Amino acid sequence: MRSRPRTPFRLVPAALVAVTALALTACSSGPAKPSASPTTSNAVSASACAKPGSASNAVQVNGKAGSAPTVKFPLPTSTSATQRTVLKAGSGDTVKAGASVQIAYSLYDGKNGKLLDSSGYGAKKPVILTADTTQYLPGLVQALVCGRAGERFASVIPASAAFGSAGSEQLGVGGGDSLVLVADILELTPTKATGALKALPASFPKVTTAANGTPSVKIPATSAPKSLEIADRRVGTGETVRSGDTVTVQYQGVLWRTGSIFDQSWGKTGPTSFATTAVVKGFGKALVGQKIGSQVVAIVPADQGYGSKGSSDGSIKGTDVMVFVIDVLATTHAA
């Protein structure tokens, strides 16, 4: 793991991940501190909702929503701005900038019609992502924002809002190729834990939350524990997180030494998704066995975090103990 890990979203389908997205990585020495990430999200605003156009209107889709579709469109298909055509209207919640969304999708190269990626249909778990252009392709986010749960739509995304002039060698997308996306918006993921409140152990920091779920942590005037300690502040009733799952969370990290926040999703990226095995040990261990809807507080010593070297910029020392408050919002089982 790098000494300055990045925010936790990388085990989503490669086709949907922004080339410039930050990622939380894991190795022998670290917890969860992103490298210079912005203090506010660059998510597309609701005013940037993509509109229908001749390209998206020309995408023909057969099959029931929720099942893999049969898709046809003229070759080549391209656009200079993201277009979006509703194929089946939804009646659920509206997707707003920064929302965590569960979808099923099929993605094609607009130039040659090649199927690039398809996931989330039928018995497969939905793909969970955040409507945030700092994490995902801008055109994908623009296609999602303003959609509603239960909706199926077709979108044509220009290269400028996707893989640009370089294309994607991994996916086989040529430089300058537009993308064609057909997606079902299945549901929106909650943005905060909603499980029943439970008292933390007396030795733990005091945790309070604002109405929107943002936590505040008060470190006690005592020495930090020397071993990993984990406790629930809220107890959910949803699915149980397994080792290797891709989990969607909100989180905040605080240094026991200073009481200062060194990283958080609140007010920045919003809900983020990552594998329990792709983060530092203490963070991952705090997730496994938790139920969706829970809020867990983890006190993470250096040997479960950055290790004796600390972070490369010196902000987290090799002796530092970290406190994480984690809202467990959704999980996709590895198998």
Secondary structure as GFF3:
##gff-version 3
##sequence-region A 1 335
A	DSSP	three_ten_helix	14	16	.	.	.	ID=ss1
A	DSSP	three_ten_helix	46	48	.	.	.	ID=ss2
A	DSSP	alpha_helix	54	57	.	.	.	ID=ss3
A	DSSP	beta_strand	60	62	.	.	.	ID=ss4
A	DSSP	beta_strand	70	72	.	.	.	ID=ss5
A	DSSP	beta_strand	83	88	.	.	.	ID=ss6
A	DSSP	beta_strand	100	109	.	.	.	ID=ss7
A	DSSP	beta_strand	115	119	.	.	.	ID=ss8
A	DSSP	beta_strand	127	130	.	.	.	ID=ss9
A	DSSP	alpha_helix	138	144	.	.	.	ID=ss10
A	DSSP	beta_strand	152	157	.	.	.	ID=ss11
A	DSSP	three_ten_helix	159	161	.	.	.	ID=ss12
A	DSSP	three_ten_helix	164	166	.	.	.	ID=ss13
A	DSSP	beta_strand	179	189	.	.	.	ID=ss14
A	DSSP	beta_strand	196	197	.	.	.	ID=ss15
A	DSSP	beta_strand	206	209	.	.	.	ID=ss16
A	DSSP	beta_strand	215	218	.	.	.	ID=ss17
A	DSSP	beta_strand	229	235	.	.	.	ID=ss18
A	DSSP	beta_strand	246	255	.	.	.	ID=ss19
A	DSSP	beta_strand	261	264	.	.	.	ID=ss20
A	DSSP	beta_strand	272	275	.	.	.	ID=ss21
A	DSSP	three_ten_helix	276	278	.	.	.	ID=ss22
A	DSSP	alpha_helix	281	287	.	.	.	ID=ss23
A	DSSP	beta_strand	295	300	.	.	.	ID=ss24
A	DSSP	three_ten_helix	302	304	.	.	.	ID=ss25
A	DSSP	beta_strand	322	332	.	.	.	ID=ss26
###
